[in-house]
Each structure stands twice: as C-alpha cells, then as structure tokens.
Amino acid sequence: MNDTGLPGVTLDDREHVCVFHRGPEERDTVLAAFFGAGLAAGDKCLCIADSPDTEAVATRLDPHHRRTLPDQLTVLPATAYLTDGRFEPERVYSQWQAMIGGYVEHDGYHHVRGTGELSWFLRHHRATGGDGTDALLKYEELCNVLVRRRPATIFCLYDLDLLDAGLLPGVLHHHGAALAGGTLFRGWRVEERPGGANEALLLANQLLAGAKRPGEIDELLTGLRRAVLDADPAAGANSGPEAERFLRALDGLAGPHRRAIELEAELAARPPTRSADPGADELARALLDGTAVGPGAAARARALGVDLDGPLRAVVVRPAPDADRRRPEAPGGSGATGTSGATGTSGLSAELAELGLNLVAVRPGEVAFLANDGDPVDAVVAGLDAAGRAVGVGRAHTGAAGAARSYAEARQAADFAVTLDRPVLRHEDLGLLSLLADGGDPAPMAALVTEWIGPLLAHDRGRRPKLLPTLASYLDAGAAQQATADALGIHVSTLKYRLGRIEAVTGRDLSQPDVRFQLQVALTAHRTLSVLQTQGG
C-alpha cells in the first residue's frame, strides 16, 4: 500500500489520481503530505509545478529537507509539458516514461511519485473557449498506461477555481480515483442498489464547496450529472431509483452553496467599512512609491494584513481599452455602470476592502494594492480577471523596498496587458518584453525595428489590408499556415499571397527559422516601444 501522508488516504502502488483543490494553499497541503510520505519511504518524487521558480517550490514542499538523497525531489516548471510551445500528449508520455524508467533502472528507486499541476492548461482552455480538450484527455489516458508499465503513483492537480466544468466528465472518466477535500473517492458512477448514489453525492458536495458564483455551481451540476450518469439526464438515460435519488439530492446539495454565495454578495453590496487605520492610504502610497516610511511601518502594515517580512506582490488594475464595448451585459440588465474613465475599476477599492485588503492606493486611471504572495493574492487576481479590466501583477519581493519594486513591475505588466489586450499579465510572464523595456535607451530597439520591419510599417501606412498583422499572426502560430489562416479568417491561398508580399517588401526569406526568430524579436521590440511611448506620454 502507498501512504499518501493524508489522514485515512492510502493507495495502491500504481495509481493515477485526479486531485481537485481550490487555490495554492490547499494544493500545497496535499503535495507536502504526499511528497513528505514519499521522501520518508525512499521514493523518487517528481513535481511539475505551475511556477518557473522551481527552487522555491522545492523548498515549500520539503521545508525540513527530508531528502535522503540530493536528487530525491525534482521540480520542473509547467513548460515541461510543452514541445516547441505545443502540448503533444504522446511526446509528454514518452518523456515521462523515459524519466521514470531512468529513476527506477539507473538510479535504483523502487517507486516514483509524480504530480502534475494543470493550471496552465486550464487557463489556456478558458482563454481559448475550450481549445485542447482532446489533447488533455488523451494525455490522461496515456497516464493510465504509464502507471501500468512503470512503478509510479501520479497525481493530476485541477484547481476548481480555474476548471471549466465541461471538462469534468472526461477528467473523471480517465482517473480510477479522485481526491477532493482530503477524501478519496472511487466508483462515483451510480449503481442501481440501495445507497448506490452515496459516493457520487459525497464527491459532489466536496466539489461544490467553495464555489464563488452561481454560474459556477450550475456548471458543476451539469458536469457532475454527466460524469456520474455517463449521459445527459435530459435524454432519459440512467433513470433508475438511485439515479433519480442522485439527481434530487444533487439539487438539494446545491442549495446551501447557493445561499452562501448570495450572502457573500449581500455583504459585498453593503457600504464598505473604513479601515481601522486612517493612514492606510498614506502608507500604501509610500510603500508603492518607495518613499521613506517610519520605523513603525512594518507593525502598521501587519495590522492591515500585510507582512513586509514575507514575500509580497503589488497588483495594478486599470480600465481596459474599449471596456464599454467589450463588457458583457449582466443577466437581466445592462452592463456594469460607471463613468467611462473608471470602467473596470469603479468600486474596486470597496471590493478589496471586503476581502481584507487595506493597503490600497486609488489614483487616476488605476487602483493598486499590496498583498502577501500566495493564496490571497492569487485568489484576488483570479477574481479580477473580468471584462473591462487590465491587471498587472508584480513579482514577489520582500520589505518596503521590495514593495516599490513589485509596484514598478506591476505597472509595467499592466502597460503590456493594455497593449496586448490581455486581461491579466504577470511580470514573470513578460520574458523578452520586460528585458527590452528595461534596457534603458530605446534607440537600439528602434534601429532593430527599422531594420527588420521598417519596410512593412512604411508599406502599411494608408494601405489595406495591412501586412504587419499577417506577419504577427504567422509568427505567433509557429509558421503554421492553416492555423494562421484560421486566426485571420482568410483562405490559405490568400495567406500565401500575403506572405509572398511580406517577403518581397522586407527582402527576407520566411522559410528560414533564424529569419522568423529575428522578425519575432523585432515585433516584440515594436510592441515594447509602443508601451514605452505610452509611459512617456
């Protein structure tokens, strides 16, 4: 048997488990227990984390350094799932099989514990409206093959705050066990015997707990019905007594969760309470701007819920361009109200106050706040991902100086979020954009742009269709012509004609990988200069 480190939860030595959680804190509780038991048992531990800072993840998972061998715990970033930026299940399977085989056959481990965090996929799936479902389910199917061939236990982690409930039936179908709220579930399909719906109802209750909006409950209910009954209930299948009991009880389970959400909404609608510290605004501005703070600043910040001695992040929220046009209407009425200058941020300081975030600075065109890194700030940022807002998140830093540094990064990320039409952008995800923007003198960037795409910019002045957007889409699609044509809504033959015109105007051969790379850098520099000009203006 396999001790998971979680009370009352044991597994066979070769299992593929779906782990549902809400937010980083619950995720880390499961992982620390699972890997802690594995390290004690002498297992090889492999974690694919939703963070590029693999050393910090390893420290968080093994704070007491229980590793008996230096390489007993390996942490890889989520990019390990990708090949040339693409998620190809067969390649990932081959990679995992080779790695686990090496741990067993060459390193002498008898058992491997692997966890894969799939938040990166869930964000992509939500942003693209469902792209990649087949690839994900193929990957999960191959994980079942993997545990049959290798001595491994695999945890696939799904954050319910990010999960599209339409994925739920497929995800459950491809796992032999599910872990939710510290409870292990097996056999959640309803069996027509007395009590046959009990396991499914217990699982449903755990998944519904913590839902943040009525729509999320509705989505989960639909996903659960299909996962448990293996059919759309409206079609009349699986209509035995236990199936009917499950459906009735499921609706009953949803009631308390709906009421909890309604209560939170009522509380949020009340006039915000003033901060206990009347100088909270002043302290927030001083920390964000990097101006001198008194010796009691740390204690005052702690009283307001922020520990300056721990890693903290600054977050900047701005109205998105054309927010009024893009903001969806609320059910039964018009879109959110507010002046055009405050679209997306109107009333935000009150929302933050209700969440216990008091180090908030409201300025023309933006709302900025400070919070300690981890579950609180991640949950708030996830909630800010809404139409009408452009959100920039700074990196995690420590101390008063770190707060100012994170704020500068958050503002830069917000600038790029507006320019790139992204609802949320973290500074660590800027990559080359940040490197170019922080380079100081923009003249070399301007020269690079002129050399590589200057002829296109000159060509596009006063002409239609413009060629630069075609080049950008082509490079973003990895030079895949059909994908580019689909993104632009044109025929492939039209795309080929435009690519020929681009080659003629620029004098560059787009079939050469190094040429495409240089053009991609030039486009990135062009976007960066646009942000710098906005900041300077």
N, C-alpha and C positions, 0 to 999 in steps of 0.2 A: 504494500500500500504506500501511497505517496502523501506525506504530511504537507499540507499547504501553508501551515502556520496560522491559519484562521480557525477559530474555535469551532469544533464539530464538523470541519470540512476536510475530508480525505478523498483521494482519487486513486485510480489505478495508475500504474507506472507509465502507461502510454494513453494519454487522453488529449483531446482537443476541446477546449472550454471557451465559451463566449462569456466575457466578463463585462457586465453593464455597470456603469458608475456615473456619478454626476460631479463633474469638476475634478481638479487636480488633487485636492485633499483626499477624497475618497479613493481615487486611483492609487495614490502613493501608499495609503494604508494597506491596500490589497498587495501591492508589489513588494513593500517592505516585509510583510509577513511571508509571502510566497518565497522570495529570494532568501530571507533570513533562514527559513527552514531548509532551503536548498544548500546554502553555504554550510550550515551545520552538518548536513548529511553528506557533504563532499561532492555535491552535484556541480556540474558546469552550469553557469547562469548567464543567459543571453537576453539583453533587453534592447528592443528597438523603440526609441523614445521620441516623443514629439517635441524635441528640443535639440538645437545644434550644440549646446553646452554639455557634452557627454560626461565630462569630469564632474560637473555639478550634480548631474543625475546620479552618477555612481556614488557620490558622497551622500546624497539624500537617501539612496536605497540601502546603503551599508555604512551608516554614520559611525559605528563602533569598529569598523574594519575587521569583520569576522572572517575575511577570506583566508583560507589556509594556504592557498597558492596565489601568487601575484596576479595571475590572469584568470582566476576562477570566475570573476564577474566581468563581462564585456558589455559595454553600452555603445550602441550605434545610433546615429541620427535617422530620422524618418526617410532621408534620401536613399537609404539602403534599399528601399522598396523600388527605386526607380532605375531605369536604364536609359541613359541619354534623355532624361526628363520624362520618360514614359513608364507607366505601370504595366508590366508584362508578366502575368501570373506564372507562366511556365518558366521564365528566367528566374523569377524570385524563388520558385520551388527548387530549381536546380541549385541555386546559390545556397539556400537553407540546407538542402540535403548534403551538399558538399561540406558545409561548415560543421554540421552536426556529426557527419561521418568523420571529419578530422578530429573533432573533440574526443570521439569515442575510440577510433582506431589508432590515432597517433599520440593523443595527449593522455590517454588512459582513463578517461571518465566513464563511469558505468551508466550515467543518466544525465540528460540535459533538460534544463528548464528554460523555456523561451517565452518571452512576452512581446507582443507587437501592438503598439498603440496606433489606432487607425483614425485619429482625429484629423490628420492631414487629408485622408480620403473623404471624410465626412464633410469637411469644409469645401473641398473641390466639388463633391456631389451636390451640395446645397447651392454653391455659386453657379454651377452649370445647369441646374434644373434637372439633375438626375443622370448626368453622364458617368459612365464607368460601372454601372451596376453589374453587368455581366462579368466584367473583369474581376470585380471583388468576389462574387460568388464562385467563380472559377478558382480563385486563389484559396478560398475557404475549403473548397472541395479537395484541392491538392494538399492542404494541410492535413486532412484526414488520411490521405495516402502517406504523407510523411510520417505520422505517428505510428502507422502500421509497419513502416520499414525501418524506423530508427527508434532507439530507446529515448523518447522525448515526451514531455508534457508541454503543451502550448496553450498559452492564454492569449486570446484576441480581445483587445480592450475597446469598448464602444462607449463613448461619452453620450449619455442620453440627452444632454443639453444641446448636442450637435446632430444627433441621429435623426435622419428622415425616416419616419415610422414606416414608410413604404418599403424600406429595406428589411424591416423586422422579420417578416415571414421567411425570406430567403436566408437571413443570418441564422435564425434558429434552426432552420431545416438542415444546415450544414454543420451543426455542432451537436455532439452527443450529450453535452451538459452545459448548463448556464449558471453563472454565479451573479446574484443580484442582492444587494443589501446584506452581504455576509452569509447568504443562504444558498446552498447548492440545489439545483433543480435538474431532474431528469424526467423524461417521459411526460412532457406537458401536453401532448395530444390527448384529447378527451377519449376515454374508453367508456363504452356503454355498460357500466357496472355501478352499483351504488358507491358514491364517493369518487367516481372516475374523473370528475371535474376539479377536485380539490387542488391538485398540484398546479394546474393551469391557473386557478384563481389566486393562489398564493404568489405565483410568479407575476401575474397581472398587477397585484397590489404593490409589489416591490417596484415594478417599472413605472407605475403611475405616481409613486411617491416623489415629490419634488418637482412635478411639472409646474411650469411658470406661467402658462397661459391656457385659456380654454381650448384654443385651436390645437395645442399640443396634446391635450387629453383626447380630443376627437381623433387625431391622427393615430395615437397609440391604441385606442379602442379598435379602430379599423385594422391596424396591423396585427393586434392580438387575436382578433376574430379569425383572420385569415391564417395566422400561424398555428393556432390551436385547432381549428376545424378543417384546415387544409382546403378551404374553399370559401367563396364569397357567400356569407349566410343568406343573402337575398336570393340566391339561386335555389335555396331549399334543401341543400345537401346537409348531411350530418344533423338531422333534426330529431334524433332520439331524445329520451328524457334527460340524460346527462348533458347533452349538447344544449338543450333548451335551458336547463338549470344554469349552465355556464353563462349563457347569454344574459339571462335575467340577473344573475349575481354580478356579472361584469358591469352592467349598467348601475347596479347598486353600489359597487365599489367606487365608481367614478364620482358619485355624489359628494362625499366628504372632500375629495381632492378639488372638485369644482368650487365648493364653498370656501376652502382655504384660499384659493386664488382670488375669489370675489372679495374676501375680507382684506387681502393684501391690496387690492385695487382701491377699496374704500379708504384704507389708511393712507395710500399714496395720494388720494384726491383731497385729503384734508390740508388746510394751510400748513406749510412747513414750520416746524418749530425753530426758534433761533438757537444758534449754537450756544452751549454753556460758556464758551469763551468768546467774549465780544471782540477780541482781537484776532479771531481765527482767519479772517480775510487778510488782515495785515501780515500775519505770519506766513500764510500760503504764498502771498506775493513775494515776500522777502526770500523764502526758500526757493521759489521757482526762478526768481531773477538773480539769485546768488548774492544778494546784498547782505550786509552783516546782520547777524541775529545775536541776541543776548545769551548769556550763559544758561538761562532757564528755558531756551528754545526746545531742547530735547524733551524736557518734562512736559512742556505745554503741548508739544506735538503728540506725545504719548497719551495725554489726557484726551486728545482729539482723535485717537485711534490709529496713530502712525508712529512706528518705532524707527527713529532715524538711525539706530544702530543696526537695523536689519536691512536687507536689500529692498529697495522701493523703486517704483516706476512713476513717471509723470504721464498723464494722458491728456491730449488736447482734442477737443471736439469743435468742429466748425460746420457751418451750413455748407452743404454740397452744392455745386453749381446746378442751376435749373432745378432746385429742390422742389419747387411748387409743381413743376411739370411732372416730376418723376415720383412724387409721393403718392402711394396708393390711398384710395378712399377707405375710411373706416366702415365697417359693416353698418348699414342702415343710415349713413350720413356722409358728409363731405370729409375731406382730408383734414389733418391736424391744422389748427388755426395758429395764427401768429403773424407778425409783420414779416415782410419779405426779407428784411435784414437779419432776422433771428430764426428763420426757418430751420428746423432741425435741432436748435439749441434752446428754444423757448421753454422755460420751466425746468430746464435740466438741473439747475442748482437745487431745486426743490426735490427732484427725484434722487439726486445724490445724497441729500441730507437724510432722506428717509432710509437710505441704505447705510447710514452711519458714516458717510464720507464728508468730513467737515473742512479739510484743507483744500478749499475750492477757491479759485480766482476767476471772476467773471470780467471779461474785457470785451471791447467792441469786436464783434466777429468771432469770438471764441470763448469757450469755457475750458479751464484747465484744472486738474486736481491731482493730488498725490495719494498713493496707497501703497501699502507693502506688497511686494511681489508674492504671487501665489494665487490661491483660490479666490480671495476677494476681488482683486483687480481683474483676473481672468473672467470671472462671472459678470462683473460690471461691463467690461469691454464687449463680451458676447451680447449683452442686452442692448448695448449702444449701436450694434450693427443693424441700423434701420434706415429706411429711405429718408432723404433729407439731411443726412449727416455724413461728414468725412472725419474719421477718427485716426489720430496718430498716436502711437504708443512708444515711449522711450525705452531704452534698455534699463535693466535693473542695476542700480548703483547704491552706495551706502553713504550716509551722512548728509549734512547740509550741502556740501559741495556736490555730492552725487545727485541730490535733488535737482539742482540747477542744470547739471549736465544732462540728466534724463529729460528735463523740460526742453532743452535745446534740441535734443534728438526727437522728442515727440512733435515739436513744431515742424521740424524738417520732414518727418514722416507724414504729418498732416498736409504739408505742402504737396508732397508727391501723391498722397491719396486723392487730393482735389484734382491734380493734373492728370493722373492716370485713371480717374473715375473709379476709384476703389473705396468701398465703404469703410474698411479698417485696414490699416497698414502699420506693421510693427517695424521699428528701426532696424532690427536684426535681419529683416527680410529685404531690405533695400539693396544690399550687396553692392554692385558696381555703381548704382545710382548714388549711394552715400559716399563712396570713395571719390567719385568725380566731384560731387558737390562740396566735399571738404578739402578739395585740392588747392583752394586759395584762388590763384589767378585764373580767371576763366578764359584767358586768351588762348592757351594751348587747346582747350576744348573747342573753342570757336574755329581754330585753324583745322582741327580734325574734322569738324562738321563740314567746313567749306571744302576740304579736300575730297571727302568721300561722298557726301550727299548734297553739296552745294549746287551742282548742276540740276539735281532733281528739284530742290527748293526753287531755283530760278525757273525751271520748266513749269512748275505748278502754279506760279503766280498768274492768275487770270485765266487758267485753263481748267477744263473739266473733261473727263474725270482726272483727278489728281493721282499721280503715280506714287507719291510717298506712302499713303495709307496702304496701297497694294504691297509695296516692299515690306512695310512693317508687319502686315498680316502674314506674308510669306515667310519671313524670318521667325516670327512667333510660332508658326506652325511647324517649325523644323524643316522647312523647304518641302513639305508635303503638299503637292499641288491640289489634290482633291479637297483636303481639309481647308486649304486657303480659299479655294473657290466657294466652298460651302459657307465659310465665315463671311465672305464678301457678298454672297448671294448672286454669284455670276457663274457662267459656264466655264469649264476648264479651258476650252478653246479661247475664250475671251481673256482668261488669266494668262495663258501662254503668250498671247499677243502683247499684253501689258508688260510681262516680264521681258519680252524682246525689246520693247521700247525702253524699259529701265536700263537694260544692258547697253543700248545704243546711246542713251543720254549720259550715263555715267562712265561708259567705257570699261565696265567691269564684267567679268565672267561669273555669273551667279552659280554655275555648276561647281565652282571651286570652294571647298569648305573654308579656307582661310579668308577668301573674299567675303563670304557670308558673315564670318565672325567679325571682320573689321567693320562691315556695314552695320552689324548689330551694335557694336561699340559706339559707332558714330550716331546711330539713332538714340542710344541711351544718353550720349552726351548732349544731343539736341533737346531731349526731354529735360535733362538736368538744367541746361541753360534757361529753358522756359521757366523752371521753378526759381532759379536764381534771379531772373529778371522780375518775377512777381515779388520776391522778397525785397529786391532793391527798390521796386516801385511803391 
